[in-house]
Structures are given as structure tokens and as C-alpha cells.
Amino acid sequence: MFENLSNTQVELIYLGLKSLIETKSGHGLVNGDGCHLAYLSGLKERDEKDHDFGDSPDKNAIYKMLYELSNKLKKERDIESFRFEWWYDFKDWKTFCAFVVQNYQK
């Protein structure tokens, strides 16, 4: 999805998408609500496909892109070793939901 981008471009897109959640813009979330049942239920250990409540890892475009960007930054930049304050690893649906809910509960 992001194969032909430079590392700087990948970081900028990652930070832009992440900021949509951090600023509580609601873009890309069910009803613009970060505390929607889809994300609260995503925090639990279960099969995500059982009950998606309107959103899931297969449907959410922001999750899909952040997941791909996280993997690309880990693989090609070894981003975790830099210990950047802004870094968050969107490694799976559960961690994405945790990030969404945490930011919306602040």
C-alpha cells in the first residue's frame, strides 16, 4: 500500500492518521465516537469477527493504514529502537481499540 513512499512520507502519513484519533476528530470511527461499543468490545480478548458492532479490522480504513505503516516503520526504520515519544505500534485491532478509547476518555 505504501511501497513507493520515502521514510519521511511514511512518517508524515502515520502521524497524520494518528492525530485524527488523538484530536478526537472522529474521522473514520463509527458515528465519530471513540467510545463506541465497536472499540470498547475490541479491547476484550475474543475473535474480532464475532461481533463487530459496526466496525472491525476488516472495515476500518484508518486501522488498516496505521497497521501497514507501523509494520513498515518497524521493518524499514527500526523505529522502536529510537524510542520516539510519538511512536505507537498499531500491531493489531486490540491495540488500535485501546489507543482510540484511551484518547477519547481523556
Secondary structure as the mmCIF struct_conf table of DSSP 4:
data_model
#
loop_
_struct_conf.conf_type_id
_struct_conf.id
_struct_conf.beg_label_comp_id
_struct_conf.beg_label_asym_id
_struct_conf.beg_label_seq_id
_struct_conf.end_label_comp_id
_struct_conf.end_label_asym_id
_struct_conf.end_label_seq_id
TURN_TY1_P TURN_TY1_P1 GLU A 3 ASN A 4
BEND BEND1 LEU A 5 LEU A 5
HELX_RH_AL_P HELX_RH_AL_P1 ASN A 7 GLU A 22
TURN_TY1_P TURN_TY1_P2 THR A 23 LYS A 24
TURN_TY1_P TURN_TY1_P3 HIS A 27 GLY A 28
BEND BEND2 LEU A 29 LEU A 29
HELX_RH_3T_P HELX_RH_3T_P1 VAL A 30 GLY A 32
TURN_TY1_P TURN_TY1_P4 GLY A 34 CYS A 35
BEND BEND3 HIS A 36 HIS A 36
HELX_RH_AL_P HELX_RH_AL_P2 LEU A 37 GLY A 42
TURN_TY1_P TURN_TY1_P5 LEU A 43 LEU A 43
BEND BEND4 LYS A 44 ARG A 46
TURN_TY1_P TURN_TY1_P6 GLU A 48 ASP A 50
TURN_TY1_P TURN_TY1_P7 PHE A 53 GLY A 54
TURN_TY1_P TURN_TY1_P8 PRO A 57 LYS A 59
HELX_RH_AL_P HELX_RH_AL_P3 ALA A 61 ARG A 77
HELX_RH_3T_P HELX_RH_3T_P2 ILE A 79 PHE A 82
TURN_TY1_P TURN_TY1_P9 ARG A 83 ARG A 83
TURN_TY1_P TURN_TY1_P10 GLU A 85 TRP A 86
BEND BEND5 ASP A 92 ASP A 92
HELX_RH_AL_P HELX_RH_AL_P4 TRP A 93 GLN A 105
#
